[in-house]
Amino acid sequence: MDISFFVPCLNEEDNVIKTINTILSAIKRYDLVYEILVVDDNSTDNTHQKVMDYKNQNQNINLILIKNDITRGVGTTYVDTAFVATGKYYMLVNGDNVEPEETLALILGQIGKADIIIPYFGNQDNRKLFRVVLSKIFTKLVNFFSGYNIPYYNGPVLHLRYNVMRWSPDTHGYAYQAELISRILQEGSNFKNIQIKNNDRMKGQSTAFTVANIFAVTHSLIQIFFRRLRIILFYRK
């Protein structure tokens, strides 16, 4: 298996099938053996049934559906699914259909060029102003605490699946990629940035901005800082 796509969903009945179709359109451009793992994180809408119906109607597609019995959060689910997956590479594609086909194809074209392919939006960010500003503040904080200068720490990052399992982050929240990327780089891996386009959510409301996620992000920033401090104090000569 060349690549495993992780598709997290929480109440994405209007978006998830479009997301799957976008992945399929992008992967057709490459000679890659793939699997798509859709994880329903205890949705209260019809997400699970829609994916199940799609899977039954398209049995030629390598589609795996997982349903969590409680809401575990995208960070926890991201790591858990890496252990279920079988691909050499591992890539998040959000279930809300915000990544266009061209974006996914562009990232897939970078396979093998670095241990981590980190996408960023730059001046092609089509999200609402509030989300853009909040994202930039978060990125600056992560760079300050980690010592790196990376333009973005979320989105459809492409990893070696082994690294996700070996250096898995200690968070259930939305800063899991920041923890993971900074840890993997501290272990000597390399990365490549690539500028991409994105869309804002097609339907529904984002669940990223909750009190629980704010606390989770704060916890991740503390983790990143103390890990860097530990390396400076005890491992660097």
Secondary structure, DSSP 8 states (H G I E B T S, - for coil): --EEEEEEESS-TTTHHHHHHHHHHHHTTS---EEEEEEE-S-SSSHHHHHHHHHHH-TTS-EEEEE-SS---HHHHHHHHHHH---SEEEE--TT--S-HHHHHHHHTTTTS-SEEEEE-GGG--S-HHHHHHHHHHHHHHHHHH----S-S-SS-EEEHHHHHHT--S-SSTTHHHHHHHHHHHTT--EEEEE------SSS-----SHHHHHHHHHHHHHHHHHHHHHHHHT--
